[in-house]
Amino acid sequence: MSEFTYASSGVDIDAGERAVALMRSAVEKTNRPEVVGGLGGFAGLFALDTAKYRKPLLASSTDGVGTKIALARALDRHDTVGIDLVAMVVDDLVACGAEPLFLQDYVACGRVVPERIAAIVTGIAAGCTQAGAALVGGETAEHGDLMGADEYDLAATAVGVVEADAVLGPERVRGGDVVIAMASSGFHSNGYSLVRRVLDRAGLDLTATPAGLDRPLGDALLEPTRIYARDCLALVDQLGVGSVHAFAHITGGGLAGNTVRVVPAGLEAVLDRSTWVLPAAVRLLEEHGVPRTESERAFNCGVGMVAAVAADQADRAVALLTARGVPSWVAGTLAPVDGEASARLVGSYR
């Protein structure tokens, strides 16, 4: 009678151990001084320096990359989706003013290919380095009975800290504030189900460079999500919570749909499209059947993060962000309105 093994059932322990060995160096480079222990424990340990804070609040966020992974698989390029994963969680954390401290990832796959898993986690480590967060652990699960051999999915949870009297949000926003827009690096990690439908229907070639783009379409679509965490924290550090009132991470739901989340009742965020250029890749999808109204709900349309800032600090905020390599500009204002909070786009893109 033949013997049953875990490997013959679809779980290769040896491959998993090799993947850990390949990623170890990248993960260890993300360590902060507060990290206790190393890779391989049953739990990640992080020594929060409570003496550093007056009244610390812990903030947490969980997210994934979504169907952008299908594009990475189609192009067989897996070294950047980890950056996307980190961005989606840490840029949510910083929206309330929290500094990202550490992150844990979860990789589910149909089959452990050590080099592929290592590429993914090396990307996660790179994202953590950009955000200043430690990668204190994670899990790689081989689920051959649930997923195809080359399928995988990613998720992560990050934890951050913010002083209780420095939490940002709609409670701080007031009429007369300006909205500072921070440029996105591309589609980030939202709208890819729609992107892929357009690609399939229009028969667009991912290796070709369409008019208006400066690189192959596949490269543009895989461009990793910009991580704003350290830049937003620098803005708060330099201007103070008296001047920086809120951040909104522009993800699913688009610019207006996410900006309104930090607008209090009685105010309206009026965002002027004429202050920036609609990205060529978005225009390309519109040319192939995506209505403008849908673009502005599904895609960030060139703006990945916004800040509500006191008007007298707007120029300083733009200068600081631009000096840090984040193209930024005044995109709108907070104006009084009767009734519930709202946000709307006006004007035409350049």
Secondary structure as GFF3:
##gff-version 3
##sequence-region A 1 350
A	DSSP	three_ten_helix	7	9	.	.	.	ID=ss1
A	DSSP	alpha_helix	13	28	.	.	.	ID=ss2
A	DSSP	beta_strand	35	36	.	.	.	ID=ss3
A	DSSP	beta_strand	45	46	.	.	.	ID=ss4
A	DSSP	three_ten_helix	50	52	.	.	.	ID=ss5
A	DSSP	beta_strand	56	64	.	.	.	ID=ss6
A	DSSP	alpha_helix	68	75	.	.	.	ID=ss7
A	DSSP	alpha_helix	81	93	.	.	.	ID=ss8
A	DSSP	three_ten_helix	94	96	.	.	.	ID=ss9
A	DSSP	beta_strand	99	109	.	.	.	ID=ss10
A	DSSP	alpha_helix	114	131	.	.	.	ID=ss11
A	DSSP	beta_strand	134	142	.	.	.	ID=ss12
A	DSSP	beta_strand	152	163	.	.	.	ID=ss13
A	DSSP	three_ten_helix	164	166	.	.	.	ID=ss14
A	DSSP	beta_strand	178	183	.	.	.	ID=ss15
A	DSSP	alpha_helix	192	202	.	.	.	ID=ss16
A	DSSP	alpha_helix	217	222	.	.	.	ID=ss17
A	DSSP	alpha_helix	229	239	.	.	.	ID=ss18
A	DSSP	beta_strand	244	249	.	.	.	ID=ss19
A	DSSP	alpha_helix	254	259	.	.	.	ID=ss20
A	DSSP	three_ten_helix	260	262	.	.	.	ID=ss21
A	DSSP	beta_strand	267	272	.	.	.	ID=ss22
A	DSSP	three_ten_helix	273	275	.	.	.	ID=ss23
A	DSSP	alpha_helix	280	287	.	.	.	ID=ss24
A	DSSP	alpha_helix	292	298	.	.	.	ID=ss25
A	DSSP	beta_strand	303	309	.	.	.	ID=ss26
A	DSSP	three_ten_helix	311	313	.	.	.	ID=ss27
A	DSSP	alpha_helix	314	323	.	.	.	ID=ss28
A	DSSP	beta_strand	328	336	.	.	.	ID=ss29
A	DSSP	beta_strand	342	346	.	.	.	ID=ss30
###
